């Protein structure tokens, strides 16, 4: 009898997890802040790359 209850409980828990995973969830303030930080880091990375290219170009120009 205990084995049947465990199987039924596991099945119910699995079904509940599937239902909750399918529900659309609203984006919270932490997620929005995280996305904002990601965008800022991406922009900063691109500017650093440009600065590095400028330094390389300047170094090549000095060698000539």
C-alpha distances in whole Angstrom, upper triangle without the diagonal:
4,6,5,7,9,10,11,13,15,16,17,19,20,21,23,25,26,27,29,31,32,34,37,38,41,43,44,47,46,45,48,50,49,50,53,53,53,55,58,57,57,61,62,61,63,66,66,66,69,71,70,71,74,75,75,77,79,79,80,83,84,84,87
4,5,5,6,9,10,10,12,14,15,16,18,20,21,22,24,26,27,28,30,32,35,36,39,41,41,44,43,42,46,47,46,47,50,50,50,53,55,54,55,58,59,58,60,63,63,63,66,68,67,69,71,72,72,74,76,76,77,80,81,81,84
4,5,5,6,9,10,11,12,14,15,16,18,20,21,23,24,26,27,29,31,34,35,38,40,40,43,42,41,45,46,44,46,49,49,48,51,53,52,53,56,57,56,58,61,61,61,64,66,65,66,70,70,70,72,74,74,75,78,79,79,82
4,5,5,6,9,10,11,12,14,15,16,18,20,21,23,24,26,27,29,33,34,37,39,40,43,42,41,44,46,44,46,49,49,48,51,53,53,53,56,58,57,59,62,61,61,64,66,65,67,70,70,70,73,75,75,76,79,80,80,82
4,5,5,6,8,10,10,12,14,15,16,18,20,21,22,24,26,27,31,31,35,37,37,40,39,39,42,44,42,44,47,47,46,49,52,51,51,55,56,55,57,60,60,60,63,65,64,66,69,69,69,72,74,74,75,78,79,79,82
4,5,5,6,8,10,10,12,14,15,16,18,20,21,22,24,26,29,30,33,35,35,38,37,36,40,41,40,41,44,45,44,47,49,48,49,52,53,52,54,57,57,57,60,62,61,63,66,66,66,68,71,71,72,74,76,76,78
4,5,5,6,9,10,10,12,14,15,17,18,20,21,23,25,28,29,33,34,35,38,37,36,40,41,40,41,44,44,43,46,48,48,48,51,52,51,53,56,56,56,59,61,60,62,65,65,65,68,70,70,71,74,75,75,77
4,5,5,6,9,10,11,12,14,15,17,18,20,21,23,27,28,31,33,34,37,37,36,39,41,39,40,44,44,43,46,48,48,48,51,53,52,54,57,57,57,60,62,61,63,65,66,66,68,71,71,72,74,76,76,78
4,5,5,6,9,10,11,12,14,15,16,18,20,22,25,25,29,31,31,34,34,33,36,38,37,38,41,41,41,43,46,45,46,49,50,50,52,54,54,55,58,59,59,60,63,64,64,66,69,69,70,72,74,74,76
4,5,5,6,9,10,11,12,14,15,16,19,20,24,24,28,29,30,33,32,31,34,36,35,36,39,39,38,41,44,43,43,47,48,47,49,52,52,52,55,57,56,57,60,61,61,63,66,66,67,69,71,71,73
4,5,5,6,9,10,11,12,14,15,17,19,22,24,27,29,30,34,33,31,35,37,35,36,39,40,39,41,44,43,43,47,48,47,49,52,52,52,55,57,57,58,61,62,61,64,66,66,67,70,71,72,74
4,5,5,6,9,10,11,12,14,16,17,21,22,25,27,28,32,31,30,33,35,34,35,38,39,38,40,43,43,43,46,48,47,49,52,52,52,55,57,57,58,61,62,62,64,66,67,67,70,72,72,74
4,5,5,6,9,10,11,12,14,16,19,20,23,25,25,29,28,27,30,32,31,32,35,36,35,37,40,40,40,43,44,44,46,49,49,49,52,54,53,55,58,58,59,61,63,63,64,67,68,69,71
4,5,5,6,9,10,11,13,15,18,19,23,24,25,29,28,26,30,32,30,31,34,35,34,36,39,38,38,42,43,42,44,47,47,47,50,52,52,53,56,57,57,59,61,61,62,65,66,67,69
4,5,5,6,9,10,11,13,16,18,22,24,25,29,28,27,30,32,31,31,35,36,34,36,39,39,39,42,44,43,45,48,48,48,51,53,53,54,57,58,58,60,62,63,64,66,68,68,70
4,5,5,6,9,10,11,15,15,19,21,22,26,26,24,27,30,28,29,32,33,33,35,38,38,38,41,42,42,44,46,47,47,50,52,52,53,56,57,57,59,61,62,63,65,67,68,70
4,5,5,6,9,10,13,14,17,19,20,24,23,22,25,27,26,26,30,30,29,32,34,34,34,38,39,39,40,43,44,44,46,48,48,50,52,53,54,56,58,58,59,62,63,64,66
4,6,5,6,9,12,14,18,19,21,25,24,22,25,28,26,26,30,31,30,32,35,34,34,37,39,38,40,43,44,43,46,48,48,49,52,53,53,55,58,58,59,61,63,64,66
4,5,5,7,10,12,16,18,20,24,24,22,25,27,26,26,30,31,30,32,35,35,35,38,40,40,41,44,45,45,47,49,49,50,53,54,55,56,59,60,60,63,64,65,67
4,5,5,9,9,13,15,17,20,20,19,21,24,23,23,27,28,27,29,32,32,32,35,37,37,38,41,42,42,45,47,47,48,51,52,52,54,56,57,58,60,62,63,65
4,6,8,9,13,14,16,20,19,17,20,23,21,21,25,26,25,27,30,30,30,33,34,34,36,38,39,39,42,44,44,45,48,49,49,51,53,54,55,57,59,60,62
4,6,9,13,15,17,21,21,19,21,24,23,22,26,27,26,27,31,31,31,33,35,35,36,39,40,40,42,45,45,46,48,50,50,52,54,55,56,58,60,61,62
4,6,10,12,15,19,19,17,19,22,22,21,24,26,25,27,30,30,30,33,35,35,36,39,40,40,42,45,45,46,48,50,51,52,54,55,56,58,60,61,63
4,7,9,12,16,17,14,16,19,19,18,21,23,22,23,27,28,27,29,32,32,33,36,37,37,39,42,42,43,45,47,48,49,51,53,54,55,57,59,60
4,6,9,13,13,11,13,16,16,16,19,21,20,22,24,26,26,28,30,31,32,34,35,36,38,40,41,42,44,46,47,48,50,51,52,54,56,57,59
4,6,10,11,10,10,14,14,14,16,19,19,20,22,24,24,26,28,29,30,32,34,35,36,38,40,41,43,44,45,47,49,50,51,53,55,56,58
4,7,8,6,7,10,11,10,13,15,15,16,19,20,21,23,25,26,27,29,30,31,33,35,36,37,39,41,42,43,45,46,48,49,51,53,54
4,5,5,6,9,10,11,13,14,16,17,19,20,21,23,25,26,28,29,30,32,34,35,36,38,40,41,42,44,45,47,48,50,51,53,55
4,5,5,6,9,10,10,12,14,15,16,18,20,21,22,24,26,27,28,30,32,33,34,36,38,39,40,42,43,45,47,48,49,51,53
4,5,5,6,9,10,10,12,14,15,16,18,20,21,22,24,26,26,28,30,31,32,34,36,37,38,40,42,43,45,46,47,49,51
4,5,5,6,9,10,10,12,14,15,16,18,20,21,23,24,25,27,29,30,31,33,35,36,37,39,41,42,43,45,46,48,50
4,5,5,6,9,10,11,12,14,15,17,18,20,21,23,24,26,27,29,30,32,33,35,36,38,39,41,42,44,45,47,49
4,5,5,6,9,10,10,12,14,15,16,18,20,21,22,24,26,27,28,30,32,33,34,36,37,39,41,42,43,45,47
4,5,5,6,9,10,10,12,14,15,16,18,20,21,22,24,26,27,29,30,31,33,35,36,37,39,40,42,43,45
4,5,5,6,9,10,11,12,14,15,17,19,20,21,23,24,26,27,29,30,32,33,35,36,38,39,41,42,44
4,5,5,6,9,10,11,12,14,16,17,18,20,21,23,24,26,27,29,30,32,33,35,36,38,39,41,43
4,5,5,6,9,10,10,12,14,15,16,18,20,21,22,24,26,27,28,30,31,32,34,36,37,39,41
4,5,5,6,9,10,10,12,14,15,16,19,20,21,23,24,26,27,29,30,31,33,35,36,38,40
4,5,5,6,9,10,11,12,14,15,17,18,20,21,23,24,26,27,29,30,32,33,35,37,38
4,5,5,6,9,10,11,12,14,15,16,18,20,21,23,24,26,27,28,30,32,33,35,37
4,5,5,6,9,10,10,12,14,15,16,18,20,21,22,24,25,27,28,30,31,33,35
4,5,5,6,9,10,11,13,14,15,17,19,20,21,23,24,26,27,29,30,32,34
4,5,5,6,9,10,11,12,14,15,17,19,20,21,23,24,26,27,29,31,32
4,5,5,6,9,10,10,12,14,15,16,18,20,21,22,24,26,27,29,31
4,5,5,6,9,10,10,12,14,15,16,18,20,21,23,24,26,27,29
4,5,5,6,9,10,11,12,14,15,16,18,20,21,23,24,26,28
4,5,5,6,9,10,10,12,14,15,16,18,20,21,23,25,26
4,5,5,6,9,10,10,12,14,15,16,18,20,21,23,25
4,5,5,6,9,10,10,12,14,15,16,18,20,21,23
4,5,5,6,9,10,10,12,14,15,16,18,20,22
4,5,5,6,9,10,10,12,14,15,16,19,20
4,5,5,6,9,10,10,12,14,15,17,19
4,5,5,6,8,10,10,12,14,16,17
4,5,5,6,9,10,10,12,14,16
4,5,5,6,9,10,10,13,15
4,5,5,6,9,10,11,13
4,5,5,6,9,10,11
4,5,5,6,9,10
4,5,5,7,9
4,5,5,7
4,5,6
4,6
4
